[in-house]
């Protein structure tokens, strides 16, 4: 029977899946030297070409810095892309060179330097995207801190009005065009092909080119700081943008390259989703992230050309003398806004929909529930995309546009809240009664729900014409924008980064630092942006460097909040850098996710899968018995099929927690993947070896009943020494250590978990078992039930010894029943005293057995044996009945037991001693 068996990670440069892989021998420095030559050559050629054309056609003046700079920026960027190697394959094909589609010399990395060259591996490109966009996020965040520093008090602090406009424009441009829009491309580039069961993206070389457009765009934006910062903000409205400096031209060129990157990436995603899904993955079995990426890609393909056109036309007006948006020459500035916002409102959803997909993945995984309303979620994304093209003019209620257009735009704006509301209710319903695990990705998901809801509610006001007219161009708009885009986009980005960080890097991040990052960000978000609602209602205009002194206190609070965001970001970068460098090794599936990327190693193999996986069910079937999403076949050296003796070993280290429901559920959940065999190591230390052996036997019997392949042994010695030595022998793929909580766990107090992790170097999962769970032994329901009937023997050590002897002979769970033949009146003082004494004796017996690893409960019954035993047998349906008595008492009880037992075997044990003896 075929079952799950992910391929082992292949060393870079090794063969895999029939591909011959070798690295390009040229060092990374070769490509950057060539890129530098290409850039310089492109700029010089641009100057020469522009000079010749202007001279030939008689343009005056012959020298125009704006024209020369625009052409040089465009051709110099193309020279850089040629030099870095983006066009080599296609140019070689065009020249008739001997090229091969199976040439994977630029696929994968063997060291960190190779992230700085062209690569065709979607996983490497995903990391490149994330690294580059986070770099630009730092610059955009720095601009934000400069803005808030200037606004900390009235008057000029660090910048005059024009410089302040430059900070504002740079902040918005970097955060939108080279962070919020493309960062999701990094996450999806890494995750989506594996989620779909593909070995790469549909067009790997186009994928590489789409990334390298991005640094071109971003560094053009940054270069504008040295050529006259543009001050027309990210919206670049004419006529202000038509009068800009060379920096404005670089902004417009940067938008073209960022847009080209977005379109190329979107086409690639669509081709991959449509043509490269694994067998069995229908559209209704795709993860929601795939739906979100597909819908976003459609938006990008259809909307992005509009902003490209708007920026080209503005640039032509400024440097080529056209009059598209020059009012006194017949141009129409309102038309610019229509073109710009026809892209830029769908762009809001380009920045949000992938985040919606990420949040859906995170919430389903950490709530351990199927995603509520899966199809409604998918349809609502499509509805948002369609309606998103019909609401652009709500940004223009005070622009002077045609008055009749206001009402239909207001109506569509309100309607688009409906599919968004569907998603919100779906997330909340998924959380409802879920088994929620509060890890860092889940914190970001919950923070997103609150913050995005705040942004959505404020958006209702701005969608209504009278309210929007009142609040337009005030800080209320700034508050709404940041609650939607920061809370709805950045929070989801961090959720995704923490969620897939173990998969991308093979290392676990620091959970404590992750939670510090979240809480500082969440509190900083509320301090920075919530007071802006009040400022806007009081009439404080946005995009101004100075303000009325009555707003000083609230602006100071917002500045403090913004610096909290800055500190939180530093913690984030420290966490990911140090964790990637020296963090603990990540398990394959630390979150117990169901989608395909969690069925391969961390990080994944070079080409993801040795054999194409077969999808057999939905991706969110948490808590559904025997449900699975896909079958992933083993490498060919395992014959394409996983056998019992070739399962990947997981070593489980536990003692007091062995028979807890928490640990048993964890093992059963992992076993559902079909990947693993489990080997239990039980360090005894200074404890009683017999108790540990009893617990282990019980656990192995429970797991065998559940079809889990598990073995184990008890070992004398300290947990660190025992686990380290066992790991050398077993060579496990993963360690699982189960402990009690810190307050009651000797292993935790001695830091044994981290010591084992460091000593073995193996990926480790830590399971914390509540103390009452470890004591209750509730995971024993799969074992046969033995009912022990006793009266005077309850409380006797001899009874506990007899039960332990039976437990050692065969793992079982026990119920001790004590019938009481009470004197009349049954609720008199004497009867009550007998009940009390019997209860105390029963408690002593149960404690004596539970503390020695026996699964047992008990009941005192207010009836004589002839009445009590039929009731108990009917209630418990035991496999065996044992009559335990003293001084011949067992024989009398046995008569009543035989009469009530039917076919159930009855055994008699004569303890021969009084209770308490």
C-alpha positions in Angstrom: 0.0 0.0 0.0 1.4 3.3 -1.0 1.6 5.9 1.7 3.2 9.3 2.5 6.9 9.3 2.2 8.6 12.6 1.4 11.8 12.6 -0.4 14.9 13.4 1.6 16.6 16.7 1.1 19.2 16.5 -1.6 22.5 18.2 -1.4 22.9 21.0 -3.8 24.5 19.8 -7.0 23.1 16.3 -6.6 20.8 14.5 -9.0 17.1 14.5 -8.3 14.0 13.3 -10.0 15.8 12.5 -13.2 17.4 16.0 -13.5 21.1 16.5 -13.9 22.1 19.3 -11.7 25.4 21.2 -11.6 26.4 24.6 -10.5 27.5 27.4 -12.8 31.3 27.6 -12.1 31.5 31.4 -12.4 31.6 33.2 -9.0 28.9 35.7 -8.0 31.4 38.5 -8.4 31.6 37.8 -12.1 27.9 38.6 -12.6 28.0 41.8 -10.6 31.1 43.1 -12.5 29.2 42.3 -15.7 26.2 44.1 -14.3 28.2 47.2 -13.5 29.7 47.2 -17.0 26.2 46.7 -18.5 24.8 49.6 -16.4 27.6 52.0 -17.4 27.4 51.0 -21.0 23.6 51.4 -21.0 23.8 54.9 -19.5 26.5 56.0 -22.0 24.6 54.6 -24.9 21.4 56.4 -23.7 23.3 59.7 -23.5 24.7 59.2 -27.0 21.4 58.1 -28.5 19.5 61.0 -26.9 22.1 63.5 -28.1 22.0 62.2 -31.7 18.2 62.1 -31.8 17.8 65.6 -30.4 20.4 67.0 -32.7 18.9 65.2 -35.8 15.4 66.4 -35.1 16.4 69.9 -34.0 15.1 69.8 -30.4 16.0 72.9 -28.4 17.8 73.1 -26.0 20.1 70.3 -27.1 20.8 69.5 -23.4 17.7 68.7 -21.3 18.6 67.0 -18.0 15.1 65.5 -17.6 15.1 63.9 -21.0 18.7 62.5 -20.8 18.1 61.3 -17.2 14.8 59.5 -18.2 16.4 57.7 -21.2 19.6 56.9 -19.2 17.5 55.4 -16.3 15.6 53.2 -18.7 18.4 51.9 -20.8 20.9 51.7 -17.9 18.4 49.5 -16.1 18.1 47.2 -19.1 21.9 47.1 -19.2 22.0 46.0 -15.6 19.5 43.3 -16.2 21.5 42.0 -19.1 24.7 42.1 -17.0 23.3 40.2 -14.1 22.3 37.4 -16.5 18.5 37.8 -16.9 18.5 37.6 -20.7 21.3 35.1 -21.3 19.1 32.1 -22.0 16.8 33.9 -24.4 19.6 35.7 -26.2 21.4 32.4 -26.5 18.3 30.8 -28.0 17.9 33.8 -30.4 21.5 33.4 -31.6 21.0 29.6 -32.2 23.3 28.6 -29.3 23.2 25.0 -28.0 20.9 25.4 -25.0 18.9 22.9 -23.0 15.8 23.2 -21.0 17.2 20.7 -18.6 20.2 22.9 -17.7 19.7 23.5 -14.0 23.1 25.1 -13.3 21.3 28.2 -12.0 18.9 26.2 -9.9 19.3 26.1 -6.1 22.0 27.4 -3.9 24.9 25.9 -2.0 25.9 29.0 -0.1 24.4 32.4 0.9 26.3 34.3 -1.8 24.3 32.6 -4.5 21.2 34.5 -3.4 22.8 37.5 -5.1 22.7 36.1 -8.6 20.1 35.0 -11.1 18.4 31.8 -10.0 15.6 29.7 -11.4 14.6 27.8 -8.2 11.2 29.2 -7.0 12.3 28.7 -3.4 15.5 30.7 -3.9 13.5 33.4 -5.7 11.0 33.5 -2.9 13.8 34.1 -0.4 15.2 36.8 -2.7 11.9 38.5 -2.9 11.5 38.4 0.8 15.0 39.7 1.5 14.7 42.5 -1.0 11.2 43.6 0.1 12.1 43.6 3.8 15.2 45.7 2.9 12.9 48.3 1.3 10.5 48.0 4.3 13.3 49.1 6.5 13.9 52.2 4.3 10.2 52.9 4.2 10.0 52.5 8.0 12.9 54.9 8.4 11.0 57.5 6.4 8.0 57.0 8.6 10.1 57.6 11.8 11.5 60.8 10.2 7.9 61.9 9.5 6.7 61.2 13.1 9.9 62.9 14.5 9.0 66.0 12.5 5.4 65.8 13.8 6.3 65.2 17.4 5.9 68.9 18.2 4.6 71.9 16.3 7.0 73.9 14.2 10.1 72.7 12.3 12.1 69.9 14.0 14.3 68.2 11.4 12.9 69.1 8.0 11.3 72.0 6.1 8.0 71.5 4.2 9.6 70.3 0.9 11.9 67.8 2.6 8.9 66.6 4.7 7.0 66.0 1.5 9.9 64.0 0.2 10.0 61.8 3.3 6.2 61.3 3.0 6.4 60.4 -0.7 9.3 58.1 -0.3 7.7 56.3 2.7 4.5 55.6 0.8 6.2 54.7 -2.5 8.6 52.2 -0.9 6.0 50.6 1.3 3.4 50.1 -1.5 5.4 49.5 -4.7 8.4 47.5 -3.4 7.1 46.1 -0.2 3.4 45.4 0.3 2.6 44.5 -3.3 5.7 42.2 -4.1 6.3 40.7 -0.6 3.4 38.4 -1.1 5.1 37.3 -4.3 8.0 36.1 -2.2 5.8 34.0 0.2 3.7 32.6 -2.7 6.8 31.9 -4.8 8.2 29.7 -2.1 5.1 28.0 -0.9 2.6 27.8 -3.8 4.3 25.3 -6.1 4.9 22.9 -3.2 1.3 23.4 -2.1 0.1 22.5 -5.6 2.4 19.5 -5.9 4.6 21.1 -8.6 8.4 20.9 -8.9 8.8 24.6 -9.8 6.9 27.5 -11.3 5.6 27.3 -14.8 8.2 29.7 -16.2 11.3 29.6 -14.0 13.4 32.1 -16.1 10.5 34.6 -16.3 10.2 34.1 -12.6 13.9 35.1 -12.1 13.4 38.2 -14.4 10.3 39.3 -12.5 12.4 39.4 -9.3 15.3 41.4 -10.8 12.9 44.0 -11.9 12.2 44.7 -8.3 15.6 46.0 -7.1 15.8 48.1 -10.2 12.5 49.8 -9.2 13.5 50.1 -5.5 16.9 51.6 -6.1 15.4 54.0 -8.6 13.1 55.2 -5.9 16.1 55.5 -3.4 18.3 57.2 -6.0 15.7 60.0 -6.3 16.8 61.2 -2.9 20.0 62.4 -4.5 18.5 63.9 -7.6 15.8 66.0 -6.1 13.3 64.2 -3.9 9.9 63.9 -5.5 7.2 65.5 -3.4 4.0 64.5 -5.2 3.4 61.5 -2.9 2.8 58.0 -4.3 -0.3 59.2 -6.1 1.8 61.6 -8.2 -1.1 63.9 -9.1 -0.6 66.4 -11.9 0.0 69.2 -12.2 2.3 68.9 -9.2 3.9 65.8 -10.7 4.3 67.5 -14.1 6.5 70.1 -12.5 8.8 67.7 -10.6 12.5 67.2 -10.6 14.7 64.3 -11.9 13.6 62.5 -8.8 10.0 62.5 -10.1 11.3 60.9 -13.4 13.0 58.1 -11.4 9.8 57.6 -9.5 7.9 57.1 -12.7 10.5 54.8 -14.2 10.6 52.8 -10.9 6.8 52.4 -11.1 7.2 50.9 -14.6 9.7 48.3 -13.4 7.7 47.5 -10.3 4.6 47.1 -12.5 6.5 44.9 -15.0 7.6 42.7 -12.1 4.0 42.4 -10.8 2.6 41.5 -14.2 5.2 38.9 -15.0 4.8 37.3 -11.5 1.0 37.3 -11.9 1.2 35.5 -15.3 3.5 32.9 -13.9 1.3 32.3 -10.9 -1.8 31.9 -13.1 0.0 29.5 -15.4 1.3 27.5 -12.5 -2.1 27.3 -10.8 -4.0 26.4 -14.0 -1.5 23.8 -15.5 0.7 22.4 -12.7 -1.6 21.1 -10.0 -0.9 17.6 -8.8 -3.3 14.8 -9.9 -6.4 14.9 -7.9 -6.1 18.5 -6.9 -9.3 20.0 -8.3 -10.0 23.7 -7.8 -12.1 22.7 -4.7 -9.1 20.9 -3.2 -6.7 23.8 -3.6 -5.7 25.6 -0.4 -7.2 29.0 0.1 -3.8 30.6 -0.4 -3.8 29.2 -4.0 -7.3 30.8 -4.6 -6.1 34.1 -3.1 -2.9 34.1 -5.3 -4.9 33.3 -8.4 -7.5 36.0 -7.9 -4.8 38.5 -7.0 -2.9 37.6 -10.2 -5.9 38.3 -12.3 -6.2 41.7 -10.6 -2.6 42.5 -11.3 -2.7 41.5 -14.9 -5.7 43.6 -15.7 -5.1 46.6 -13.4 -1.4 47.2 -13.5 -1.2 48.5 -17.1 -3.4 51.5 -16.0 -0.8 52.8 -13.5 2.0 52.2 -16.0 0.1 54.2 -18.6 -0.6 57.0 -16.1 3.0 57.4 -15.2 4.3 57.3 -18.7 1.8 60.0 -19.7 2.8 62.2 -16.8 6.5 61.7 -17.6 5.9 62.6 -21.3 4.1 65.8 -20.2 7.1 66.9 -18.1 10.0 65.9 -20.3 8.6 65.6 -23.9 6.2 68.5 -24.0 3.0 66.6 -24.4 -0.2 67.9 -22.8 -2.2 64.9 -21.5 -2.7 66.4 -18.0 -1.8 70.1 -18.6 -5.0 72.1 -18.0 -4.1 75.3 -19.8 -3.2 73.2 -22.9 -6.4 71.2 -22.9 -5.3 68.4 -20.7 -7.5 66.8 -18.1 -6.2 66.3 -14.6 -9.4 64.5 -13.5 -8.8 61.9 -16.1 -5.4 61.2 -14.5 -7.2 60.4 -11.3 -9.6 58.1 -13.0 -6.8 56.2 -14.7 -4.7 56.1 -11.5 -7.4 54.9 -9.2 -8.7 52.3 -11.7 -5.5 50.6 -10.8 -4.9 51.8 -7.3 -8.2 50.6 -5.7 -7.7 47.1 -7.1 -4.2 47.4 -5.8 -5.6 47.6 -2.3 -6.9 44.1 -2.8 -3.6 43.1 -4.5 -2.1 44.0 -1.1 -4.9 42.3 0.9 -6.1 39.2 -0.8 -2.9 37.2 -0.5 -3.0 38.1 3.2 -6.5 36.8 3.5 -5.2 33.5 2.1 -2.3 33.4 4.6 -4.7 34.1 7.5 -7.0 31.3 6.4 -4.1 28.8 6.4 -2.9 30.0 9.8 -6.3 30.0 11.5 -7.3 26.6 10.3 -4.0 25.1 11.4 -3.8 26.7 14.8 -7.5 26.2 15.6 -7.3 22.6 14.5 -10.6 22.8 12.6 -11.6 22.6 9.0 -11.9 26.0 7.5 -15.5 27.1 7.8 -17.2 28.0 4.6 -14.4 27.0 2.3 -16.3 27.6 -0.9 -17.9 30.8 0.4 -14.3 32.1 1.1 -13.3 31.3 -2.5 -16.3 32.9 -4.0 -16.0 36.0 -1.8 -12.4 36.5 -3.2 -13.7 36.4 -6.7 -16.5 38.8 -5.8 -14.0 41.2 -4.2 -11.9 41.1 -7.4 -14.9 41.9 -9.7 -16.4 44.6 -7.4 -12.9 46.1 -6.9 -12.9 47.5 -10.4 -16.2 49.3 -9.8 -15.3 51.4 -6.7 -12.3 53.5 -7.9 -14.1 56.8 -7.9 -14.8 56.8 -4.2 -11.3 58.3 -3.9 -12.5 61.2 -5.9 -15.7 62.4 -4.2 -14.1 65.9 -3.8 -12.0 66.0 -6.9 -14.5 67.7 -9.1 -15.6 64.6 -11.0 -19.1 64.3 -12.5 -21.6 64.6 -9.6 -23.8 61.8 -11.0 -20.9 59.3 -10.5 -20.9 59.8 -6.7 -24.0 57.8 -5.8 -23.3 54.6 -7.8 -19.7 54.6 -6.5 -21.0 55.0 -2.9 -23.3 52.0 -3.5 -20.6 49.7 -4.9 -18.3 50.8 -2.1 -20.8 49.6 0.5 -21.6 46.4 -1.4 -17.9 45.3 -1.5 -18.0 45.1 2.3 -20.3 42.1 2.0 -17.8 39.5 0.6 -15.2 40.9 3.1 -17.7 40.3 5.9 -18.2 36.8 4.6 -14.5 36.2 5.2 -14.5 37.7 8.6 -17.4 35.5 9.7 -15.7 32.5 8.2 -12.5 33.1 10.2 -14.5 33.7 13.4 -16.6 30.5 12.9 -13.4 28.5 12.3 -12.1 29.8 15.6 -15.4 29.0 17.4 -14.8 26.0 19.7 -11.5 25.2 18.1 -8.5 23.8 19.9 -6.6 27.1 19.6 -2.8 27.0 19.9 -1.4 30.5 20.6 1.8 30.5 18.7 3.3 33.6 17.1 1.7 33.1 13.7 -1.7 32.8 15.4 -1.1 36.0 17.4 -0.6 37.9 14.2 -3.7 36.3 12.7 -5.8 37.4 15.8 -4.2 40.8 15.7 -5.1 41.1 12.0 -8.8 40.3 12.8 -9.1 43.1 15.3 -7.0 45.7 13.4 -8.5 45.0 10.0 -12.0 45.2 11.4 -11.2 48.6 12.8 -10.1 49.7 9.4 -13.2 48.3 7.7 -15.5 50.1 10.1 -13.8 53.4 9.5 -14.0 52.7 5.8 -17.8 52.6 5.9 -17.8 56.3 6.9 -15.4 57.2 4.1 -17.5 55.4 1.6 -20.6 57.6 2.3 -20.5 60.8 0.2 -21.5 63.3 2.9 -19.1 61.9 5.5 -16.3 61.6 3.0 -16.6 65.2 2.0 -16.3 66.2 5.6 -13.3 64.1 6.4 -11.5 64.1 3.0 -7.8 64.9 3.3 -7.8 64.8 7.1 -6.0 62.4 9.4 -9.2 60.3 9.5 -8.2 59.1 6.1 -4.7 58.4 7.3 -6.0 56.3 10.2 -8.3 54.3 7.9 -5.5 53.7 5.4 -3.1 52.4 8.0 -5.6 50.2 9.8 -6.4 48.6 6.5 -3.0 48.3 4.9 -0.8 48.0 8.0 -3.3 45.9 9.9 -4.6 44.0 6.9 -1.3 43.6 5.0 1.7 43.9 7.2 0.1 41.8 10.0 -0.7 39.0 7.5 2.9 39.2 6.1 4.3 38.6 9.6 1.9 35.8 10.2 3.0 34.1 7.0 6.7 34.7 7.6 6.6 33.2 11.1 4.3 30.3 9.9 6.6 29.2 7.0 9.9 30.3 8.5 10.7 26.7 9.7 9.9 25.4 6.2 12.0 28.0 4.4 15.0 27.9 6.6 14.9 24.5 8.4 15.3 26.3 11.7 12.8 27.4 14.4 12.5 31.0 15.4 12.6 32.2 19.0 9.0 32.1 20.1 9.5 34.5 23.0 11.0 37.2 20.7 8.2 36.5 18.2 5.7 37.3 20.8 7.5 40.4 21.9 7.5 41.5 18.3 3.8 41.0 18.1 2.8 42.8 21.3 5.0 45.8 20.7 3.7 46.1 17.2 0.1 45.7 18.2 0.3 48.3 21.0 2.4 50.6 18.8 -0.2 50.3 16.0 -3.1 51.4 18.3 -1.0 54.2 19.8 0.1 55.5 16.4 -3.0 55.3 14.3 -6.1 55.2 16.6 -5.8 58.8 17.8 -5.7 59.9 14.1 -9.4 59.3 13.9 -10.0 62.0 16.5 -7.5 64.4 14.8 -9.3 63.9 11.5 -12.7 64.6 13.0 -11.3 67.7 14.6 -10.1 68.9 11.1 -6.3 68.3 11.2 -5.2 68.0 7.5 -2.9 65.2 6.4 0.4 65.7 4.4 1.4 68.9 6.3 4.7 69.4 8.2 3.2 71.7 10.8 -0.1 71.9 12.7 -2.2 73.7 15.3 -0.5 73.5 18.8 -3.8 72.0 20.2 -2.8 68.7 18.5 0.6 68.5 20.1 -0.2 66.0 22.9 -1.9 63.5 20.5 1.0 63.8 18.0 3.5 63.1 20.7 1.6 60.0 21.7 1.6 58.9 18.0 5.3 59.5 17.7 5.9 57.3 20.8 3.8 54.6 19.2 5.8 54.8 15.9 9.0 54.3 17.8 7.5 51.2 19.4 6.9 49.9 15.9 10.5 50.6 15.1 11.8 48.7 18.1 9.5 45.8 17.3 10.9 45.7 13.8 14.4 45.5 15.1 13.4 42.6 17.3 11.9 40.9 14.3 15.1 41.2 12.2 17.3 40.1 15.1 15.1 37.1 15.6 15.0 35.9 12.0 18.8 36.5 11.4 19.9 34.7 14.6 17.4 31.9 14.2 18.3 31.2 10.6 22.0 31.2 11.6 21.9 29.2 14.8 18.3 28.4 15.7 17.2 24.9 16.6 16.6 22.6 13.7 13.0 22.6 12.6 10.8 19.5 12.3 9.2 18.8 9.0 5.8 19.8 10.2 6.1 21.8 13.5 2.5 23.1 13.3 0.9 19.7 12.2 -0.4 21.3 9.0 -2.3 19.4 6.4 -1.2 21.0 3.1 1.5 19.6 0.8 4.4 21.8 1.8 4.3 20.2 5.3 4.8 16.7 3.7 8.3 17.4 2.6 11.5 18.1 4.6 12.4 21.5 6.0 13.8 23.1 3.9 12.3 21.2 0.9 14.4 19.1 -1.5 15.8 20.8 -4.6 12.8 19.9 -6.9 10.3 19.5 -4.1 9.1 16.0 -4.9 10.7 12.8 -6.2 7.4 11.6 -7.6 4.3 13.6 -8.3 2.0 13.5 -5.3 -1.6 12.3 -5.5 -4.2 14.5 -3.9 -7.0 12.6 -2.3 -8.9 15.1 -0.1 -9.3 18.6 1.0 -6.5 20.6 2.7 -8.2 21.4 6.0 -9.6 18.1 7.3 -8.4 18.6 10.9 -10.1 16.4 13.5 -11.6 14.1 10.8 -10.7 10.4 11.4 -8.6 8.8 8.6 -8.7 12.0 6.5 -5.7 12.9 4.4 -5.0 15.6 1.8 -2.5 13.8 -0.3 -0.2 10.8 -0.8 3.4 11.7 -1.4 5.5 8.7 -2.6 8.9 7.7 -1.4 12.2 8.1 -3.4 13.0 5.4 -5.9 15.5 3.8 -3.6 12.5 2.9 -1.4 10.7 1.4 -4.5 8.2 4.3 -4.6 6.3 2.8 -1.7 6.9 3.0 2.0 7.3 -0.2 3.9 7.0 -0.7 7.6 10.8 -1.1 8.0 11.6 2.1 6.0 9.4 4.6 7.9 11.3 7.6 9.1 12.0 7.2 12.9 10.7 9.7 15.5 12.2 9.3 18.9 9.8 10.1 21.8 11.3 10.9 25.2 8.9 10.8 28.1 8.3 9.3 31.5 5.6 10.8 33.8 3.7 12.0 30.7 3.8 8.7 28.8 0.1 7.7 29.2 -1.3 11.2 28.9 -4.1 11.9 26.4 -2.1 14.9 25.1 1.0 12.8 24.1 -1.1 10.0 22.7 -3.1 12.4 20.6 0.1 14.0 19.3 1.5 10.6 18.3 -1.8 9.6 16.6 -1.9 12.9 14.7 1.6 12.4 13.4 0.9 8.8 12.5 -2.0 9.9 10.3 0.7 11.2 7.8 1.9 7.6 7.3 5.5 8.8 7.5 6.8 7.7 10.8 7.7 4.9 13.2 8.0 5.9 16.8 10.6 4.7 19.3 10.0 5.6 22.9 12.9 6.2 25.2 12.0 6.4 28.9 14.8 7.8 31.1 14.3 6.6 34.7 16.8 8.8 36.6 16.3 8.3 40.3 12.7 6.9 39.8 11.2 3.5 40.1 12.0 1.5 36.9 8.9 -0.8 37.4 6.6 2.3 37.2 8.2 3.5 34.0 8.0 0.0 32.4 4.3 -0.2 33.4 3.6 3.2 31.8 5.5 2.3 28.6 3.7 -1.0 28.2 0.3 0.8 28.6 1.2 3.4 26.0 2.6 0.9 23.5 -0.6 -1.2 23.9 -2.8 1.9 23.3 -0.8 2.9 20.2 -0.8 -0.6 18.8 -4.6 -0.7 19.1 -4.7 2.6 17.1 -2.4 1.1 14.3 0.7 3.1 15.3 4.1 1.5 14.7 5.8 2.0 18.0 8.4 0.4 20.1 10.3 1.5 23.2 12.6 0.8 26.1 13.3 2.0 29.6 16.8 3.3 30.2 18.6 4.1 33.5 20.2 7.5 33.7 19.8 11.2 33.2 17.4 12.4 30.4 20.1 14.3 28.5 22.6 11.5 28.6 20.0 8.8 27.7 18.4 10.8 24.9 21.8 11.8 23.4 23.0 8.2 23.4 19.7 6.9 22.0 19.7 9.5 19.2 23.2 8.3 18.0 21.8 4.8 17.8 18.4 5.5 16.3 19.4 8.4 14.0 15.9 9.9 14.2 14.4 12.5 11.8 12.8 14.2 14.8 12.7 14.2 18.6 9.5 14.6 20.6 10.0 15.4 24.3 6.9 15.4 26.5 7.1 17.1 29.9 4.9 18.4 32.6 4.6 22.2 32.9 7.6 24.2 34.2 6.2 24.5 37.7 6.1 20.7 38.3 8.6 19.4 35.8 12.2 18.5 36.9 13.2 18.2 33.2 12.0 21.7 32.5 13.6 23.2 35.7 16.9 21.7 34.7 16.6 23.0 31.1 16.8 19.4 29.8 14.8 20.1 26.7 17.3 22.6 25.3 20.2 20.5 26.5 18.9 17.6 24.5 18.3 19.7 21.4 21.8 21.1 21.5 23.4 17.7 22.3 21.7 15.8 19.5 21.4 18.5 16.8 18.1 16.9 15.8 14.8 18.8 15.1 12.9 18.7 18.4 9.2 19.3 19.3 8.3 19.9 22.9 4.9 18.7 24.1 3.7 20.2 27.4 1.2 17.9 29.2 -1.1 19.3 31.9 -0.4 17.7 35.2 -4.0 16.6 35.6 -3.8 14.9 32.2 -0.7 13.0 33.0 -2.3 11.8 36.2 -5.7 11.0 34.8 -4.3 8.5 32.2 -7.3 9.2 30.0 -5.6 7.9 26.9 -6.1 4.4 28.0 -9.7 4.0 26.6 -8.4 1.6 23.9 -7.2 -1.0 26.4 -9.4 -3.8 27.8 -11.3 -2.9 31.0 -10.8 -5.0 34.1 -13.4 -4.4 36.8 -12.1 -5.1 40.3 -14.8 -5.8 42.9 -13.9 -5.4 46.5 -15.3 -4.2 49.8 -13.2 -4.6 52.9 -10.1 -5.0 50.7 -10.4 -1.4 49.4 -7.5 0.6 50.9 -5.3 -2.4 51.5 -1.8 -2.4 50.0 -2.5 -6.0 49.1 -5.2 -4.9 46.7 -2.9 -2.3 45.1 -0.2 -5.0 44.7 -2.6 -7.4 43.1 -3.8 -4.8 40.6 -0.2 -3.9 39.7 0.7 -7.5 39.2 -2.3 -7.9 36.8 -1.3 -4.7 35.0 2.3 -5.9 34.6 1.0 -9.2 33.1 -1.2 -7.4 30.5 -1.7 -3.7 29.9 -5.2 -2.8 30.9 -7.3 -0.2 32.5 -9.0 -0.9 35.8 -12.2 0.2 37.6 -12.4 -0.6 41.3 -16.0 -1.1 42.5 -16.9 -1.3 46.2 -20.5 -2.3 46.9 -21.7 -1.3 50.4 -24.4 -3.2 52.2 -25.5 -0.3 54.3 -27.5 -0.5 57.5 -30.9 1.1 57.9 -31.6 3.9 57.9 -29.5 4.3 54.7 -28.9 8.0 55.4 -28.4 7.7 59.1 -25.2 8.5 60.9 -23.8 4.9 60.8 -24.5 4.6 57.0 -22.8 8.0 56.3 -19.8 7.0 58.4 -19.4 3.8 56.3 -19.7 5.9 53.1 -17.0 8.3 54.3 -14.6 5.5 55.3 -15.2 3.7 52.0 -14.6 6.9 50.0 -11.3 7.6 51.8 -10.2 4.0 51.3 -11.1 4.2 47.6 -9.1 7.4 47.2 -6.1 5.8 48.9 -6.3 2.8 46.5 -6.6 4.9 43.4 -3.7 7.2 44.4 -1.5 4.3 45.2 -2.2 2.8 41.7 -2.1 6.0 39.7 1.2 7.0 41.2 2.7 3.8 40.1 1.5 4.0 36.5 -1.7 2.1 36.6 -4.7 3.4 34.7 -7.5 3.2 37.3 -10.7 4.8 38.5 -13.2 3.8 41.2 -16.7 4.0 42.5 -18.4 3.3 45.8 -21.9 1.9 45.3 -24.7 2.2 47.9 -26.1 -1.3 47.3 -25.4 -4.8 48.3 -23.3 -6.9 45.8 -26.4 -8.7 44.4 -27.9 -5.3 43.4 -24.7 -3.3 42.7 -22.9 -5.7 40.5 -25.5 -6.0 37.7 -25.6 -2.2 37.5 -21.8 -1.9 37.4 -21.4 -4.6 34.8 -24.0 -2.9 32.6 -22.4 0.5 33.0 -18.8 -0.5 32.5 -19.0 -3.6 30.2 -15.7 -5.0 31.5 -13.6 -7.5 29.7 -12.8 -9.4 32.9 -14.2 -9.2 36.4 -11.8 -9.8 39.4 -13.3 -10.5 42.8 -10.7 -9.4 45.5 -11.6 -10.2 49.1 -10.1 -11.0 52.5 -10.8 -13.8 54.9 -13.0 -15.6 52.5 -15.0 -12.5 51.5 -14.1 -13.1 47.8 -16.1 -16.3 47.6 -19.3 -14.5 48.8 -18.8 -11.7 46.3 -18.1 -14.2 43.5 -21.5 -15.7 43.7 -23.2 -12.3 43.0 -20.6 -11.6 40.2 -21.2 -14.9 38.5 -24.9 -14.4 38.6 -24.6 -10.9 37.0 -21.6 -11.5 34.6 -23.2 -13.6 31.9 -20.3 -14.5 29.5 -17.8 -12.2 31.1 -14.9 -14.1 32.7 -14.8 -13.9 36.5 -11.6 -14.4 38.5 -11.2 -14.6 42.3 -8.2 -13.2 44.3 -8.0 -13.9 48.0 -5.8 -11.3 49.5 -5.8 -12.9 53.0 -5.3 -9.6 54.9 -7.5 -7.0 56.4 -7.7 -3.5 54.9 -4.9 -1.3 56.0 -2.8 -4.2 57.1 
